[in-house]
Amino acid sequence: MGLLAFKVLLDTNMLMMIAERQMDVFRQIETALQGKVDFITPKMVLEELSRIAQEKSQRGRSARLALKLAEKCKLGLTNPIAGESTDDYLTRLARETGGIVATGDAELRQRLRNANMPVIYVRKDSRLAVEGIEPAYR
């Protein structure tokens, strides 16, 4: 029997950051977690990126690149609950799946910390940080 993979849920902000900075965050996350990783782009994140991609701006261009990056990921098929914000949706999915949220959103990151949930983010020095996972599990 093989090892279970970490489930990493990528949010809109993280995918846009990866596209803008042209970072290989996928490899960095696998290295940091020291194991197999299933990257998941939740349905609501894809919808948000698609809306932003319609903009004729640098932000729209980044969203189009982020959508291409999202093709490397599994699609999270769970539907949002009516009226649920993207952050609520990601938090719920992470809780239900035991997943780790990868985000560049400081507010979401703080919310996940407060809920004692694991989070991955890119620090100001462009290095990856993983919080909320015991070293024995990495």
VEXNUZA-302239 format. One record per atom (N, C-alpha, C, CB): residue number from 1; residue in three letters; atom name; x, y, z. Coordinates in nm, 2 decimals, padded with zeros to 4 digits. Glycine has a CB too. Example, Ala and Ser with C-alpha at 12.3 -4.5 7.8 and 13.67 -1.06 7.14 Angstrom:
BEGIN
R     n   res   atom       xx       yy       zz
R     1   ALA      N    01.32   -00.57    00.78
R     1   ALA     CA    01.23   -00.45    00.78
R     1   ALA      C    01.32   -00.33    00.78
R     1   ALA     CB    01.13   -00.45    00.90
R     2   SER      N    01.28   -00.22    00.71
R     2   SER     CA    01.37   -00.11    00.71
R     2   SER      C    01.29    00.00    00.79
R     2   SER     CB    01.41   -00.06    00.57
end
This chain:
BEGIN
R     n   res   atom       xx       yy       zz
R     1   MET      N    00.09   -00.12    00.00
R     1   MET     CA    00.00    00.00    00.00
R     1   MET      C    00.09    00.12    00.00
R     1   MET     CB   -00.10    00.00    00.12
R     2   GLY      N    00.06    00.22   -00.09
R     2   GLY     CA    00.14    00.34   -00.10
R     2   GLY      C    00.11    00.44    00.01
R     2   GLY     CB    00.12    00.40   -00.23
R     3   LEU      N    00.19    00.54    00.02
R     3   LEU     CA    00.17    00.65    00.12
R     3   LEU      C    00.06    00.74    00.07
R     3   LEU     CB    00.30    00.73    00.14
R     4   LEU      N   -00.02    00.79    00.17
R     4   LEU     CA   -00.12    00.88    00.13
R     4   LEU      C   -00.06    01.02    00.09
R     4   LEU     CB   -00.22    00.90    00.25
R     5   ALA      N   -00.12    01.08    00.00
R     5   ALA     CA   -00.07    01.21   -00.04
R     5   ALA      C   -00.13    01.33    00.04
R     5   ALA     CB   -00.10    01.23   -00.19
R     6   PHE      N   -00.05    01.43    00.06
R     6   PHE     CA   -00.10    01.55    00.12
R     6   PHE      C   -00.19    01.61    00.01
R     6   PHE     CB    00.02    01.65    00.16
R     7   LYS      N   -00.30    01.67    00.06
R     7   LYS     CA   -00.39    01.74   -00.03
R     7   LYS      C   -00.36    01.89   -00.01
R     7   LYS     CB   -00.54    01.71    00.00
R     8   VAL      N   -00.32    01.96   -00.11
R     8   VAL     CA   -00.29    02.10   -00.10
R     8   VAL      C   -00.39    02.18   -00.19
R     8   VAL     CB   -00.15    02.14   -00.15
R     9   LEU      N   -00.48    02.26   -00.12
R     9   LEU     CA   -00.58    02.34   -00.19
R     9   LEU      C   -00.52    02.47   -00.23
R     9   LEU     CB   -00.71    02.35   -00.10
R    10   LEU      N   -00.51    02.50   -00.36
R    10   LEU     CA   -00.45    02.63   -00.40
R    10   LEU      C   -00.56    02.73   -00.42
R    10   LEU     CB   -00.38    02.61   -00.54
R    11   ASP      N   -00.54    02.85   -00.36
R    11   ASP     CA   -00.64    02.96   -00.37
R    11   ASP      C   -00.61    03.05   -00.49
R    11   ASP     CB   -00.65    03.04   -00.24
R    12   THR      N   -00.70    03.14   -00.52
R    12   THR     CA   -00.68    03.23   -00.63
R    12   THR      C   -00.55    03.31   -00.62
R    12   THR     CB   -00.80    03.32   -00.64
R    13   ASN      N   -00.53    03.37   -00.50
R    13   ASN     CA   -00.42    03.45   -00.47
R    13   ASN      C   -00.29    03.38   -00.50
R    13   ASN     CB   -00.42    03.51   -00.33
R    14   MET      N   -00.28    03.25   -00.45
R    14   MET     CA   -00.15    03.17   -00.47
R    14   MET      C   -00.13    03.14   -00.61
R    14   MET     CB   -00.16    03.04   -00.39
R    15   LEU      N   -00.23    03.10   -00.69
R    15   LEU     CA   -00.21    03.08   -00.83
R    15   LEU      C   -00.17    03.20   -00.91
R    15   LEU     CB   -00.34    03.02   -00.89
R    16   MET      N   -00.23    03.31   -00.87
R    16   MET     CA   -00.19    03.44   -00.94
R    16   MET      C   -00.05    03.48   -00.90
R    16   MET     CB   -00.29    03.56   -00.90
R    17   MET      N   -00.01    03.46   -00.78
R    17   MET     CA    00.13    03.49   -00.74
R    17   MET      C    00.23    03.40   -00.81
R    17   MET     CB    00.14    03.47   -00.58
R    18   ILE      N    00.20    03.27   -00.82
R    18   ILE     CA    00.29    03.18   -00.89
R    18   ILE      C    00.31    03.23   -01.03
R    18   ILE     CB    00.23    03.03   -00.89
R    19   ALA      N    00.20    03.27   -01.10
R    19   ALA     CA    00.20    03.31   -01.24
R    19   ALA      C    00.28    03.44   -01.25
R    19   ALA     CB    00.06    03.33   -01.29
R    20   GLU      N    00.26    03.53   -01.16
R    20   GLU     CA    00.33    03.66   -01.17
R    20   GLU      C    00.48    03.65   -01.14
R    20   GLU     CB    00.27    03.76   -01.07
R    21   ARG      N    00.51    03.57   -01.04
R    21   ARG     CA    00.65    03.56   -01.00
R    21   ARG      C    00.73    03.45   -01.08
R    21   ARG     CB    00.66    03.54   -00.86
R    22   GLN      N    00.65    03.37   -01.16
R    22   GLN     CA    00.71    03.26   -01.23
R    22   GLN      C    00.79    03.17   -01.14
R    22   GLN     CB    00.80    03.31   -01.34
R    23   MET      N    00.73    03.13   -01.03
R    23   MET     CA    00.79    03.04   -00.93
R    23   MET      C    00.75    02.90   -00.95
R    23   MET     CB    00.75    03.09   -00.78
R    24   ASP      N    00.84    02.81   -00.91
R    24   ASP     CA    00.80    02.66   -00.92
R    24   ASP      C    00.76    02.62   -00.78
R    24   ASP     CB    00.92    02.58   -00.97
R    25   VAL      N    00.64    02.67   -00.74
R    25   VAL     CA    00.59    02.65   -00.60
R    25   VAL      C    00.55    02.50   -00.59
R    25   VAL     CB    00.47    02.74   -00.57
R    26   PHE      N    00.51    02.44   -00.70
R    26   PHE     CA    00.47    02.30   -00.69
R    26   PHE      C    00.58    02.21   -00.64
R    26   PHE     CB    00.42    02.25   -00.83
R    27   ARG      N    00.70    02.23   -00.69
R    27   ARG     CA    00.82    02.15   -00.65
R    27   ARG      C    00.86    02.20   -00.51
R    27   ARG     CB    00.94    02.18   -00.75
R    28   GLN      N    00.85    02.32   -00.48
R    28   GLN     CA    00.89    02.37   -00.34
R    28   GLN      C    00.79    02.31   -00.24
R    28   GLN     CB    00.88    02.53   -00.34
R    29   ILE      N    00.67    02.30   -00.27
R    29   ILE     CA    00.57    02.25   -00.17
R    29   ILE      C    00.60    02.10   -00.15
R    29   ILE     CB    00.43    02.27   -00.22
R    30   GLU      N    00.63    02.03   -00.26
R    30   GLU     CA    00.66    01.88   -00.25
R    30   GLU      C    00.79    01.86   -00.16
R    30   GLU     CB    00.68    01.82   -00.39
R    31   THR      N    00.88    01.95   -00.18
R    31   THR     CA    01.01    01.94   -00.11
R    31   THR      C    00.98    01.97    00.04
R    31   THR     CB    01.11    02.04   -00.16
R    32   ALA      N    00.91    02.08    00.07
R    32   ALA     CA    00.88    02.12    00.21
R    32   ALA      C    00.80    02.01    00.28
R    32   ALA     CB    00.80    02.25    00.21
R    33   LEU      N    00.70    01.95    00.22
R    33   LEU     CA    00.62    01.85    00.28
R    33   LEU      C    00.69    01.71    00.28
R    33   LEU     CB    00.49    01.84    00.21
R    34   GLN      N    00.79    01.69    00.20
R    34   GLN     CA    00.87    01.57    00.20
R    34   GLN      C    00.78    01.45    00.17
R    34   GLN     CB    00.95    01.55    00.32
R    35   GLY      N    00.69    01.46    00.07
R    35   GLY     CA    00.60    01.35    00.04
R    35   GLY      C    00.53    01.38   -00.09
R    35   GLY     CB    00.51    01.33    00.15
R    36   LYS      N    00.44    01.29   -00.12
R    36   LYS     CA    00.36    01.30   -00.24
R    36   LYS      C    00.25    01.41   -00.21
R    36   LYS     CB    00.29    01.16   -00.28
R    37   VAL      N    00.22    01.49   -00.31
R    37   VAL     CA    00.12    01.60   -00.29
R    37   VAL      C    00.02    01.59   -00.41
R    37   VAL     CB    00.19    01.73   -00.29
R    38   ASP      N   -00.10    01.59   -00.37
R    38   ASP     CA   -00.21    01.61   -00.47
R    38   ASP      C   -00.25    01.76   -00.46
R    38   ASP     CB   -00.34    01.52   -00.44
R    39   PHE      N   -00.22    01.83   -00.57
R    39   PHE     CA   -00.26    01.97   -00.58
R    39   PHE      C   -00.40    01.98   -00.63
R    39   PHE     CB   -00.16    02.05   -00.67
R    40   ILE      N   -00.48    02.06   -00.56
R    40   ILE     CA   -00.62    02.07   -00.59
R    40   ILE      C   -00.66    02.21   -00.61
R    40   ILE     CB   -00.71    02.00   -00.48
R    41   THR      N   -00.73    02.24   -00.73
R    41   THR     CA   -00.78    02.37   -00.75
R    41   THR      C   -00.93    02.36   -00.73
R    41   THR     CB   -00.74    02.43   -00.89
R    42   PRO      N   -00.98    02.42   -00.62
R    42   PRO     CA   -01.13    02.41   -00.60
R    42   PRO      C   -01.21    02.48   -00.71
R    42   PRO     CB   -01.16    02.47   -00.46
R    43   LYS      N   -01.32    02.43   -00.73
R    43   LYS     CA   -01.41    02.48   -00.84
R    43   LYS      C   -01.44    02.63   -00.83
R    43   LYS     CB   -01.55    02.40   -00.83
R    44   MET      N   -01.46    02.68   -00.71
R    44   MET     CA   -01.49    02.82   -00.69
R    44   MET      C   -01.37    02.91   -00.72
R    44   MET     CB   -01.53    02.84   -00.54
R    45   VAL      N   -01.25    02.85   -00.70
R    45   VAL     CA   -01.12    02.92   -00.73
R    45   VAL      C   -01.11    02.94   -00.89
R    45   VAL     CB   -01.00    02.85   -00.68
R    46   LEU      N   -01.14    02.83   -00.96
R    46   LEU     CA   -01.14    02.83   -01.10
R    46   LEU      C   -01.24    02.93   -01.16
R    46   LEU     CB   -01.17    02.69   -01.16
R    47   GLU      N   -01.36    02.94   -01.10
R    47   GLU     CA   -01.46    03.04   -01.14
R    47   GLU      C   -01.41    03.18   -01.12
R    47   GLU     CB   -01.59    03.01   -01.06
R    48   GLU      N   -01.35    03.20   -01.00
R    48   GLU     CA   -01.29    03.33   -00.97
R    48   GLU      C   -01.18    03.37   -01.07
R    48   GLU     CB   -01.24    03.34   -00.83
R    49   LEU      N   -01.09    03.28   -01.10
R    49   LEU     CA   -00.99    03.31   -01.19
R    49   LEU      C   -01.04    03.34   -01.33
R    49   LEU     CB   -00.89    03.19   -01.20
R    50   SER      N   -01.15    03.26   -01.37
R    50   SER     CA   -01.21    03.28   -01.50
R    50   SER      C   -01.27    03.42   -01.51
R    50   SER     CB   -01.32    03.18   -01.53
R    51   ARG      N   -01.33    03.47   -01.41
R    51   ARG     CA   -01.39    03.61   -01.41
R    51   ARG      C   -01.27    03.71   -01.42
R    51   ARG     CB   -01.47    03.63   -01.28
R    52   ILE      N   -01.17    03.69   -01.34
R    52   ILE     CA   -01.06    03.79   -01.35
R    52   ILE      C   -00.99    03.79   -01.48
R    52   ILE     CB   -00.95    03.76   -01.24
R    53   ALA      N   -00.98    03.67   -01.54
R    53   ALA     CA   -00.91    03.65   -01.67
R    53   ALA      C   -00.98    03.73   -01.78
R    53   ALA     CB   -00.91    03.50   -01.71
R    54   GLN      N   -01.10    03.77   -01.77
R    54   GLN     CA   -01.17    03.85   -01.87
R    54   GLN      C   -01.13    03.99   -01.87
R    54   GLN     CB   -01.32    03.85   -01.84
R    55   GLU      N   -01.06    04.04   -01.76
R    55   GLU     CA   -01.01    04.18   -01.76
R    55   GLU      C   -00.90    04.20   -01.86
R    55   GLU     CB   -00.96    04.21   -01.61
R    56   LYS      N   -00.90    04.31   -01.92
R    56   LYS     CA   -00.79    04.35   -02.01
R    56   LYS      C   -00.69    04.43   -01.94
R    56   LYS     CB   -00.85    04.43   -02.14
R    57   SER      N   -00.61    04.36   -01.85
R    57   SER     CA   -00.51    04.43   -01.77
R    57   SER      C   -00.41    04.32   -01.73
R    57   SER     CB   -00.58    04.48   -01.64
R    58   GLN      N   -00.30    04.37   -01.66
R    58   GLN     CA   -00.20    04.28   -01.61
R    58   GLN      C   -00.26    04.17   -01.52
R    58   GLN     CB   -00.09    04.36   -01.54
R    59   ARG      N   -00.35    04.22   -01.44
R    59   ARG     CA   -00.42    04.12   -01.35
R    59   ARG      C   -00.49    04.01   -01.43
R    59   ARG     CB   -00.52    04.20   -01.26
R    60   GLY      N   -00.56    04.05   -01.54
R    60   GLY     CA   -00.63    03.96   -01.62
R    60   GLY      C   -00.53    03.86   -01.69
R    60   GLY     CB   -00.71    04.03   -01.73
R    61   ARG      N   -00.42    03.91   -01.73
R    61   ARG     CA   -00.31    03.83   -01.79
R    61   ARG      C   -00.26    03.73   -01.69
R    61   ARG     CB   -00.20    03.92   -01.84
R    62   SER      N   -00.24    03.77   -01.57
R    62   SER     CA   -00.19    03.68   -01.46
R    62   SER      C   -00.29    03.57   -01.43
R    62   SER     CB   -00.16    03.76   -01.33
R    63   ALA      N   -00.42    03.61   -01.43
R    63   ALA     CA   -00.53    03.51   -01.41
R    63   ALA      C   -00.53    03.41   -01.52
R    63   ALA     CB   -00.67    03.58   -01.40
R    64   ARG      N   -00.51    03.45   -01.65
R    64   ARG     CA   -00.50    03.36   -01.76
R    64   ARG      C   -00.39    03.26   -01.74
R    64   ARG     CB   -00.49    03.43   -01.89
R    65   LEU      N   -00.27    03.31   -01.70
R    65   LEU     CA   -00.16    03.22   -01.67
R    65   LEU      C   -00.19    03.13   -01.56
R    65   LEU     CB   -00.03    03.30   -01.64
R    66   ALA      N   -00.25    03.18   -01.45
R    66   ALA     CA   -00.29    03.10   -01.34
R    66   ALA      C   -00.38    02.99   -01.38
R    66   ALA     CB   -00.36    03.19   -01.23
R    67   LEU      N   -00.48    03.01   -01.47
R    67   LEU     CA   -00.57    02.91   -01.52
R    67   LEU      C   -00.49    02.80   -01.59
R    67   LEU     CB   -00.67    02.97   -01.62
R    68   LYS      N   -00.38    02.83   -01.66
R    68   LYS     CA   -00.30    02.73   -01.73
R    68   LYS      C   -00.23    02.65   -01.62
R    68   LYS     CB   -00.19    02.80   -01.82
R    69   LEU      N   -00.18    02.72   -01.51
R    69   LEU     CA   -00.11    02.64   -01.40
R    69   LEU      C   -00.21    02.55   -01.34
R    69   LEU     CB   -00.05    02.74   -01.30
R    70   ALA      N   -00.33    02.59   -01.32
R    70   ALA     CA   -00.44    02.51   -01.25
R    70   ALA      C   -00.46    02.38   -01.33
R    70   ALA     CB   -00.57    02.59   -01.24
R    71   GLU      N   -00.43    02.38   -01.46
R    71   GLU     CA   -00.45    02.25   -01.54
R    71   GLU      C   -00.36    02.14   -01.48
R    71   GLU     CB   -00.42    02.28   -01.68
R    72   LYS      N   -00.25    02.17   -01.41
R    72   LYS     CA   -00.16    02.08   -01.35
R    72   LYS      C   -00.22    02.01   -01.23
R    72   LYS     CB   -00.03    02.14   -01.32
R    73   CYS      N   -00.33    02.07   -01.18
R    73   CYS     CA   -00.39    02.02   -01.06
R    73   CYS      C   -00.52    01.94   -01.08
R    73   CYS     CB   -00.43    02.15   -00.97
R    74   LYS      N   -00.56    01.87   -00.97
R    74   LYS     CA   -00.68    01.80   -00.98
R    74   LYS      C   -00.79    01.91   -00.95
R    74   LYS     CB   -00.69    01.69   -00.87
R    75   LEU      N   -00.91    01.88   -01.00
R    75   LEU     CA   -01.02    01.98   -00.99
R    75   LEU      C   -01.10    01.94   -00.86
R    75   LEU     CB   -01.11    01.98   -01.11
R    76   GLY      N   -01.11    02.03   -00.77
R    76   GLY     CA   -01.20    02.01   -00.65
R    76   GLY      C   -01.34    02.03   -00.69
R    76   GLY     CB   -01.16    02.11   -00.54
R    77   LEU      N   -01.42    01.92   -00.69
R    77   LEU     CA   -01.56    01.93   -00.75
R    77   LEU      C   -01.66    01.97   -00.64
R    77   LEU     CB   -01.59    01.79   -00.80
R    78   THR      N   -01.63    01.98   -00.52
R    78   THR     CA   -01.73    02.02   -00.42
R    78   THR      C   -01.78    02.15   -00.45
R    78   THR     CB   -01.66    02.01   -00.28
R    79   ASN      N   -01.91    02.16   -00.45
R    79   ASN     CA   -01.98    02.29   -00.48
R    79   ASN      C   -01.99    02.38   -00.35
R    79   ASN     CB   -02.12    02.27   -00.53
R    80   PRO      N   -01.98    02.51   -00.37
R    80   PRO     CA   -01.99    02.60   -00.25
R    80   PRO      C   -02.14    02.59   -00.21
R    80   PRO     CB   -01.95    02.74   -00.29
R    81   ILE      N   -02.16    02.63   -00.08
R    81   ILE     CA   -02.29    02.64   -00.02
R    81   ILE      C   -02.34    02.78   -00.06
R    81   ILE     CB   -02.29    02.62    00.13
R    82   ALA      N   -02.47    02.80   -00.09
R    82   ALA     CA   -02.52    02.93   -00.13
R    82   ALA      C   -02.48    03.04   -00.04
R    82   ALA     CB   -02.68    02.92   -00.14
R    83   GLY      N   -02.42    03.15   -00.09
R    83   GLY     CA   -02.38    03.26   -00.01
R    83   GLY      C   -02.24    03.24    00.05
R    83   GLY     CB   -02.48    03.29    00.09
R    84   GLU      N   -02.18    03.13    00.03
R    84   GLU     CA   -02.05    03.10    00.09
R    84   GLU      C   -01.94    03.18    00.02
R    84   GLU     CB   -02.01    02.95    00.09
R    85   SER      N   -01.85    03.25    00.09
R    85   SER     CA   -01.74    03.33    00.03
R    85   SER      C   -01.63    03.23   -00.01
R    85   SER     CB   -01.68    03.43    00.13
R    86   THR      N   -01.54    03.27   -00.09
R    86   THR     CA   -01.43    03.18   -00.13
R    86   THR      C   -01.35    03.14   -00.01
R    86   THR     CB   -01.34    03.26   -00.24
R    87   ASP      N   -01.32    03.23    00.08
R    87   ASP     CA   -01.25    03.20    00.20
R    87   ASP      C   -01.32    03.09    00.28
R    87   ASP     CB   -01.21    03.32    00.28
R    88   ASP      N   -01.45    03.11    00.30
R    88   ASP     CA   -01.53    03.02    00.38
R    88   ASP      C   -01.53    02.88    00.31
R    88   ASP     CB   -01.68    03.06    00.39
R    89   TYR      N   -01.54    02.88    00.18
R    89   TYR     CA   -01.54    02.76    00.10
R    89   TYR      C   -01.41    02.68    00.11
R    89   TYR     CB   -01.56    02.79   -00.05
R    90   LEU      N   -01.29    02.76    00.10
R    90   LEU     CA   -01.16    02.69    00.12
R    90   LEU      C   -01.14    02.64    00.26
R    90   LEU     CB   -01.05    02.79    00.08
R    91   THR      N   -01.18    02.71    00.36
R    91   THR     CA   -01.17    02.67    00.49
R    91   THR      C   -01.25    02.54    00.52
R    91   THR     CB   -01.21    02.78    00.59
R    92   ARG      N   -01.37    02.54    00.47
R    92   ARG     CA   -01.46    02.42    00.48
R    92   ARG      C   -01.40    02.30    00.41
R    92   ARG     CB   -01.60    02.45    00.43
R    93   LEU      N   -01.35    02.32    00.28
R    93   LEU     CA   -01.29    02.21    00.21
R    93   LEU      C   -01.17    02.16    00.28
R    93   LEU     CB   -01.25    02.26    00.07
R    94   ALA      N   -01.09    02.24    00.33
R    94   ALA     CA   -00.97    02.20    00.40
R    94   ALA      C   -01.01    02.12    00.52
R    94   ALA     CB   -00.88    02.32    00.44
R    95   ARG      N   -01.11    02.16    00.60
R    95   ARG     CA   -01.15    02.09    00.71
R    95   ARG      C   -01.21    01.95    00.68
R    95   ARG     CB   -01.26    02.17    00.79
R    96   GLU      N   -01.29    01.95    00.57
R    96   GLU     CA   -01.36    01.82    00.53
R    96   GLU      C   -01.26    01.72    00.47
R    96   GLU     CB   -01.46    01.85    00.43
R    97   THR      N   -01.16    01.77    00.40
R    97   THR     CA   -01.06    01.68    00.33
R    97   THR      C   -00.93    01.66    00.41
R    97   THR     CB   -01.03    01.73    00.20
R    98   GLY      N   -00.91    01.73    00.51
R    98   GLY     CA   -00.78    01.73    00.58
R    98   GLY      C   -00.67    01.79    00.50
R    98   GLY     CB   -00.74    01.58    00.61
R    99   GLY      N   -00.71    01.88    00.41
R    99   GLY     CA   -00.62    01.95    00.32
R    99   GLY      C   -00.55    02.06    00.39
R    99   GLY     CB   -00.69    01.99    00.20
R   100   ILE      N   -00.45    02.11    00.31
R   100   ILE     CA   -00.37    02.23    00.35
R   100   ILE      C   -00.40    02.33    00.25
R   100   ILE     CB   -00.21    02.19    00.36
R   101   VAL      N   -00.43    02.45    00.30
R   101   VAL     CA   -00.46    02.56    00.20
R   101   VAL      C   -00.33    02.64    00.17
R   101   VAL     CB   -00.56    02.66    00.26
R   102   ALA      N   -00.30    02.65    00.04
R   102   ALA     CA   -00.18    02.73    00.00
R   102   ALA      C   -00.24    02.87   -00.05
R   102   ALA     CB   -00.10    02.66   -00.12
R   103   THR      N   -00.20    02.97    00.02
R   103   THR     CA   -00.26    03.10   -00.01
R   103   THR      C   -00.16    03.22    00.01
R   103   THR     CB   -00.37    03.13    00.09
R   104   GLY      N   -00.18    03.32   -00.06
R   104   GLY     CA   -00.10    03.44   -00.05
R   104   GLY      C   -00.18    03.55    00.02
R   104   GLY     CB   -00.06    03.49   -00.19
R   105   ASP      N   -00.30    03.52    00.06
R   105   ASP     CA   -00.40    03.61    00.13
R   105   ASP      C   -00.37    03.61    00.28
R   105   ASP     CB   -00.54    03.57    00.10
R   106   ALA      N   -00.32    03.73    00.33
R   106   ALA     CA   -00.29    03.74    00.47
R   106   ALA      C   -00.41    03.72    00.56
R   106   ALA     CB   -00.22    03.87    00.50
R   107   GLU      N   -00.52    03.77    00.52
R   107   GLU     CA   -00.64    03.75    00.60
R   107   GLU      C   -00.69    03.61    00.61
R   107   GLU     CB   -00.76    03.84    00.54
R   108   LEU      N   -00.68    03.53    00.50
R   108   LEU     CA   -00.72    03.39    00.50
R   108   LEU      C   -00.61    03.31    00.59
R   108   LEU     CB   -00.73    03.34    00.36
R   109   ARG      N   -00.49    03.35    00.57
R   109   ARG     CA   -00.38    03.28    00.64
R   109   ARG      C   -00.41    03.30    00.79
R   109   ARG     CB   -00.24    03.34    00.60
R   110   GLN      N   -00.44    03.42    00.84
R   110   GLN     CA   -00.47    03.44    00.98
R   110   GLN      C   -00.59    03.36    01.03
R   110   GLN     CB   -00.49    03.59    01.01
R   111   ARG      N   -00.69    03.36    00.95
R   111   ARG     CA   -00.81    03.28    00.98
R   111   ARG      C   -00.78    03.14    01.00
R   111   ARG     CB   -00.92    03.30    00.87
R   112   LEU      N   -00.70    03.08    00.91
R   112   LEU     CA   -00.66    02.94    00.92
R   112   LEU      C   -00.58    02.91    01.04
R   112   LEU     CB   -00.58    02.89    00.79
R   113   ARG      N   -00.48    03.00    01.07
R   113   ARG     CA   -00.40    02.99    01.19
R   113   ARG      C   -00.49    02.99    01.32
R   113   ARG     CB   -00.30    03.11    01.21
R   114   ASN      N   -00.59    03.08    01.32
R   114   ASN     CA   -00.68    03.09    01.43
R   114   ASN      C   -00.76    02.96    01.45
R   114   ASN     CB   -00.77    03.21    01.42
R   115   ALA      N   -00.79    02.89    01.34
R   115   ALA     CA   -00.87    02.77    01.34
R   115   ALA      C   -00.78    02.65    01.36
R   115   ALA     CB   -00.95    02.75    01.22
R   116   ASN      N   -00.65    02.67    01.39
R   116   ASN     CA   -00.55    02.56    01.40
R   116   ASN      C   -00.54    02.47    01.28
R   116   ASN     CB   -00.58    02.48    01.53
R   117   MET      N   -00.55    02.53    01.16
R   117   MET     CA   -00.55    02.46    01.04
R   117   MET      C   -00.41    02.48    00.97
R   117   MET     CB   -00.67    02.49    00.95
R   118   PRO      N   -00.36    02.39    00.90
R   118   PRO     CA   -00.23    02.41    00.83
R   118   PRO      C   -00.25    02.50    00.71
R   118   PRO     CB   -00.17    02.27    00.78
R   119   VAL      N   -00.14    02.58    00.68
R   119   VAL     CA   -00.14    02.67    00.58
R   119   VAL      C    00.00    02.68    00.51
R   119   VAL     CB   -00.18    02.81    00.63
R   120   ILE      N    00.01    02.70    00.39
R   120   ILE     CA    00.13    02.72    00.31
R   120   ILE      C    00.12    02.86    00.25
R   120   ILE     CB    00.16    02.61    00.20
R   121   TYR      N    00.23    02.93    00.26
R   121   TYR     CA    00.23    03.07    00.19
R   121   TYR      C    00.38    03.10    00.15
R   121   TYR     CB    00.18    03.17    00.29
R   122   VAL      N    00.39    03.20    00.07
R   122   VAL     CA    00.52    03.25    00.02
R   122   VAL      C    00.55    03.37    00.10
R   122   VAL     CB    00.51    03.28   -00.13
R   123   ARG      N    00.67    03.37    00.17
R   123   ARG     CA    00.71    03.48    00.25
R   123   ARG      C    00.76    03.60    00.16
R   123   ARG     CB    00.83    03.44    00.34
R   124   LYS      N    00.78    03.71    00.22
R   124   LYS     CA    00.83    03.83    00.15
R   124   LYS      C    00.96    03.80    00.07
R   124   LYS     CB    00.84    03.95    00.24
R   125   ASP      N    01.04    03.71    00.12
R   125   ASP     CA    01.17    03.69    00.06
R   125   ASP      C    01.16    03.58   -00.05
R   125   ASP     CB    01.28    03.64    00.16
R   126   SER      N    01.03    03.55   -00.09
R   126   SER     CA    00.99    03.45   -00.19
R   126   SER      C    01.02    03.30   -00.15
R   126   SER     CB    01.07    03.48   -00.32
R   127   ARG      N    01.05    03.28   -00.02
R   127   ARG     CA    01.06    03.14    00.03
R   127   ARG      C    00.93    03.09    00.08
R   127   ARG     CB    01.17    03.14    00.14
R   128   LEU      N    00.91    02.97    00.07
R   128   LEU     CA    00.79    02.90    00.11
R   128   LEU      C    00.79    02.88    00.26
R   128   LEU     CB    00.77    02.77    00.04
R   129   ALA      N    00.67    02.90    00.32
R   129   ALA     CA    00.66    02.87    00.47
R   129   ALA      C    00.54    02.78    00.48
R   129   ALA     CB    00.63    03.01    00.55
R   130   VAL      N    00.56    02.68    00.57
R   130   VAL     CA    00.45    02.58    00.60
R   130   VAL      C    00.43    02.59    00.75
R   130   VAL     CB    00.49    02.43    00.56
R   131   GLU      N    00.30    02.62    00.79
R   131   GLU     CA    00.26    02.63    00.93
R   131   GLU      C    00.15    02.53    00.96
R   131   GLU     CB    00.22    02.77    00.96
R   132   GLY      N    00.15    02.48    01.09
R   132   GLY     CA    00.04    02.40    01.14
R   132   GLY      C    00.06    02.25    01.11
R   132   GLY     CB   -00.08    02.45    01.08
R   133   ILE      N    00.18    02.21    01.07
R   133   ILE     CA    00.20    02.06    01.04
R   133   ILE      C    00.32    02.02    01.13
R   133   ILE     CB    00.23    02.03    00.89
R   134   GLU      N    00.29    01.92    01.21
R   134   GLU     CA    00.40    01.88    01.30
R   134   GLU      C    00.52    01.83    01.22
R   134   GLU     CB    00.34    01.76    01.40
R   135   PRO      N    00.64    01.86    01.26
R   135   PRO     CA    00.76    01.81    01.18
R   135   PRO      C    00.76    01.66    01.15
R   135   PRO     CB    00.88    01.85    01.26
R   136   ALA      N    00.70    01.58    01.24
R   136   ALA     CA    00.70    01.43    01.22
R   136   ALA      C    00.62    01.40    01.09
R   136   ALA     CB    00.64    01.36    01.34
R   137   TYR      N    00.53    01.49    01.05
R   137   TYR     CA    00.44    01.46    00.94
R   137   TYR      C    00.50    01.52    00.81
R   137   TYR     CB    00.30    01.52    00.96
R   138   ARG      N    00.61    01.59    00.82
R   138   ARG     CA    00.67    01.65    00.70
R   138   ARG      C    00.79    01.57    00.65
R   138   ARG     CB    00.71    01.79    00.72
end
